[in-house]
Amino acid sequence: MMNIIKRIAATNYIRSAIKDKADLSAFKEKPSARVVCGISIIGFSYIIGWPAIGLLAMISIFLKKPLILAVGGPLTYGLSHLVFLLGMYLAGADYSRVFLRWATRVTVEKLINKDP
């Protein structure tokens, strides 16, 4: 197992993250209005996702009309997915890259320094 971890740690991405001591300092900066809007839209997509489908299920059961859920469920889920993608586009990938780089560095350092 340690050989696999060492081989993974030898990749350029991980070596540079460890060398640069990748951190979360980018999160200290004030996000732009576009990023805030994107994150808000992502949050909204979660509200119109499964909770809306659950509401459709309750309405479907109450009215004894299963087609409400059978048709409305996939449509609502598809809409929430499109809204999520719009939010991701607006928020950008910068914060995701910073977080993933930091998480990778921390994980690999813990695995390498772990006592067998």
C-alpha positions in Angstrom: 0.0 0.0 0.0 2.8 2.4 0.8 4.4 1.8 -2.6 1.1 3.0 -4.2 1.0 6.1 -2.1 4.6 6.9 -2.9 3.9 6.5 -6.6 0.9 8.8 -6.4 2.9 11.3 -4.4 5.5 11.3 -7.1 3.1 12.8 -9.7 3.8 16.4 -10.7 0.5 17.7 -9.4 1.0 16.4 -5.9 4.7 17.3 -5.8 4.0 20.9 -6.7 1.1 21.1 -4.2 3.4 19.8 -1.4 6.3 22.0 -2.6 4.1 25.2 -2.8 2.4 24.2 0.6 -1.0 24.6 -1.0 -3.3 26.3 1.4 -6.8 27.9 1.5 -5.6 31.5 1.5 -7.7 32.2 -1.6 -10.8 31.9 0.6 -9.7 34.9 2.6 -10.3 37.2 -0.4 -13.7 38.7 -0.9 -15.5 36.8 -3.7 -16.8 38.7 -6.7 -20.5 39.3 -7.2 -20.4 36.7 -10.0 -19.1 34.0 -7.6 -21.6 34.9 -4.9 -24.4 34.7 -7.5 -23.1 31.4 -8.7 -22.9 29.9 -5.2 -26.4 31.2 -4.5 -27.7 29.6 -7.6 -26.0 26.3 -6.7 -27.8 26.5 -3.3 -31.1 27.1 -5.0 -30.6 24.1 -7.2 -30.5 21.9 -4.1 -33.8 23.4 -3.0 -35.5 22.6 -6.3 -33.9 19.2 -6.5 -34.9 16.5 -4.0 -37.2 18.6 -1.8 -39.3 19.6 -4.8 -39.4 15.9 -5.9 -40.5 15.0 -2.4 -43.2 17.6 -2.5 -44.4 16.2 -5.9 -44.5 12.7 -4.4 -46.7 13.9 -1.5 -49.0 15.7 -3.9 -49.1 12.7 -6.1 -50.0 10.4 -3.2 -52.6 12.9 -1.8 -54.3 13.3 -5.2 -53.8 9.7 -6.2 -52.3 10.7 -9.5 -49.0 8.9 -9.9 -48.3 10.7 -13.2 -47.6 13.9 -11.3 -44.5 12.2 -9.8 -43.7 10.1 -12.9 -43.5 13.1 -15.2 -42.8 15.9 -12.8 -40.0 14.2 -10.9 -37.6 13.7 -13.8 -38.4 17.2 -15.2 -37.8 18.8 -11.8 -34.6 16.9 -11.3 -33.4 17.8 -14.8 -34.2 21.5 -14.1 -32.3 21.4 -10.8 -29.3 19.9 -12.7 -29.4 22.6 -15.3 -29.6 25.3 -12.5 -26.7 23.7 -10.8 -24.6 23.7 -13.9 -25.4 27.4 -14.4 -24.3 28.1 -10.8 -21.0 26.2 -11.4 -20.4 28.2 -14.6 -21.0 31.5 -12.8 -19.0 30.5 -9.7 -16.1 29.3 -11.7 -13.6 26.6 -11.0 -11.0 28.7 -9.1 -12.3 27.9 -5.6 -12.7 24.2 -6.5 -9.1 24.1 -7.7 -7.7 25.7 -4.6 -9.7 23.4 -2.3 -8.8 20.2 -4.2 -5.1 21.2 -4.3 -5.1 21.8 -0.6 -7.1 18.6 0.2 -4.7 16.6 -2.0 -1.6 17.9 -0.2 -3.1 17.3 3.2 -4.2 13.8 2.4 -1.0 12.7 0.8 1.1 14.2 3.7 -1.0 12.3 6.2 -0.8 9.1 4.3 3.0 9.4 3.9 3.6 10.3 7.5 1.3 7.7 8.9 3.1 5.1 11.1 2.7 1.6 9.8 
